């Protein structure tokens, strides 16, 4: 019985691997904004967005015979930032943080226009703070290791992508995603920082040698 199940699962995996196995690489700009609450639960309203860079890479594979549904799994390196001030106390604030993440996504091909393919993408990522500073006036604070900011965040994203083949094995894509984070906080009476991010990216999709699939 176990051998039969293993044979069936193996056959399914081989079948899917012949549909499409691909690697992707992407980079672009993140325009982020912060929703911040101090340890007393008071928000800071005068926060402005800043532009940072992001990078990503991973594996993508179709999950249906028509090549219209894609699952992906990859790693991300995201930079976020914000600046602001509080006139009542004459304070200037700035955040500059970097997160390393693991992302799982689903892509749906909407339609094709000649060689162009259009996709709707959704993803969920777990991201970990690896570098961060908070500036208050002329004082700079390291956020790594601080209980208030050394958190794991979940990031939900959704957006659109346009893909164009440049060869039989490679395609280029551009895309836009909007995401919001859900903060996993270590306590109730701590500073809380939630992130909103618009991402504009450019990337490449490369077919693996084991499955030479056309776009």
Secondary structure, DSSP 8 states (H G I E B T S, - for coil): -HHHHHHHHHHHHHHHHTT-EEEEEEEEEEEEEEEEE-TTS-B---EEEEEEEEEEEEEEEE-STTS-EEEEEEEEEEEEEEEEEETTTTEEEEEEEEEEEEEEEEEEEEEEETTEEEEEEEEEEEEEEEEEEEEETTEEEE-TT-TTT--EEEEEEEEEEEEEESSSSEEEEEEEEEEEEEEE-S-SSS-EEEEEEEEEEEEEEEE-TTS----
